[in-house]
Amino acid sequence: LSFCSGYGGIERGLDLVGVKHRVIAYVEIEAYAIANLVAKMESGELDPAPIYTDLKTFPSEVFRDRIDLITGGYPCQPFSGAGKRLGEDDPRHLWPHIRKHIQTIRPIQCFFENVEGHISLGLSTVISDLEEDNYSTAWGIFSAFEVGANHQRKRVFILSNTLCARQLRR
């Protein structure tokens, strides 16, 4: 499942590094990003999959124990130095909704991306929430320059794994 899908960049990155996967649903609210996803599906760049438009009302119970990986680039505005840094007081703060979906779906892995400002605002909550939900979690900060771009654009990446989900599916 791809939450806060944008243009599908996380999934494209997984493709580029050779991670075999198939997205079975996207969740994206922005009309331009949705149009981009649809155009990529029509051109064959993305496998066809339904697009849900509201993370807050996403029917996660339908996907319980059927998903191995949830990806997402959840909104950065609550944490970004370019904004007011309101954290959980920002109406665009979606982490609590994502956590609820993780608890319902119980994927084996989660892979998320956000801005560098998340390190000093909100990341510790995300990590502790995931660990409280029986996920071992690692995170790091990487720049676009490190992978060949001509700019820095630093991003935080979070990878979580659970043994509980593997045991439940056996």
N, C-alpha and C positions, 0 to 999 in steps of 0.2 A: 504494500500500500504506500502511496506517495501522498503525504500530507503537506499542505502549503506548497504545492508542486511548482509554482512559477512556470518557467519554460521547460522544466524537466532536466535541469542542470545536474542534480545529484545523480539521477538515473543515467544520464549521459556519461558522467564521470565513472560510474560503476562499469558501464560498457567499455570505456577506454582502458580501464585497468584489468579488464578480463573477468569481471565478476558476472557469472551466469545468473540472470534473473529475468522475471517477466512481471511487469506491473499489472495488477488485475483491477485497480481502481486509482483514480487521482482525486484529490480534494483541493480545490482552488476556487477562490471567490472572485478574483479580478477578471473582468470580461476580456481584457486584452490577452492575458496569460491563457485563459481558456481557449480563445480563438487560435492562439499559437499552438497549443496542444492539439486541437482538432486538426489544424493544417498539417502538423507533423504526422498525425495518424493517417490522414488522407494521402499524404505523399509516401507513406510507408516507412518513415523515419522512426515512428513509434508504433508499437502494437496497439490495436484498438482496445480501448478499455473505457468503462463509464467514468464520467467526471461528475463528482458531487460538488456542490457549490457552497456548502456551509459546514465547516468543521464542527461547529457547536451542535448541530443536529445530525451529524453523520451516524448512520445506523451500525455502530461497531459490533453489536451483538450478532449480526449476520455473519461476521468474519471470525468469530471466536474460535480459536484453535485451528484456524485454516491459513494463517499467514506466518511465514517465517521471518519476514523483514518489514519493518516500517521505516520509511525515510521521511525526512522533512527539513525544510528550511523555514522554520516558523518565524513570524514577523520580528524584525530586528528593531523596529522603532522604540519599543520599551527600553532597550539597552544601549542604543547607538549614541555616541558622542555628538552626532549631528542633530540629535533631537533633545527633548527635555529630560530624558532618562527617568521616566516615571515608574519603570519596572512594573511590578504587579498592579500598580494603580493606573496604568495605561489601558484603555479599552481594547487595544489590539493585542494585549498579552494573552496568548493562547496556550501557554504551557499547561495550565490546569486541565484544559479540555483534551489536550494530547495525552496527558497522563491518564485521564479517565479512560480513554480509548485503549491505551496500552494495557491497563488493568483488565479491561473487558476482553480484548483480543488475545492477549498473552503471546505475542510473537517471540521467536527465539532471539532475534536481534533487533536493535534500533540503531539508526544512523542519522544524526542531525547535524545541521550547520547553522551558524549564526555569526554575528559581528564580534570583533575583538572586545568591544565594550561589555559584552556579556560576561567576561571573566570577572569583572569587578561588580557586576550587578545581575544577579539571577542565576548564574551558572551553578553556584554551590547548592541552590535549591533544586535545580534539575538533577544534579548528581545525587544528592541525598534522597530525593524522591525515587529515583530509579533504584538506588541501592536498597531503600526501604521495601521496594517491590520485588526484591530478589534478583536484581540485575547487577552484574559486575560491570563497572563503567571505567572507560579511559577517555581522556580528551587531550587535544593538542591544538596548537595554533599554527597555521600554515599560511604562507602567502602565495598569491598567484604567481609571483616571480619564481618561486621554488619549482613550479611546474611549467616554466617556459614563457609566461606572459611578460610583457615589458612594464609592468606596474606591480606594486606591493599587494594591495587589497588583502589584508590579513583576515582570516576567518578562523573561527573555532569549530572544530569537528568533534563530535561526541559519538562514541561507539559503545553500545551496551549489549551484553550477552547474558543469557540465563540458562542454567542447566535444568531448572524446573520445567520449562516449556518442552525441552527434549524428552524428559521423563514422562510427561503427561501424554505425549503423542505416541509413545511406544505401545 
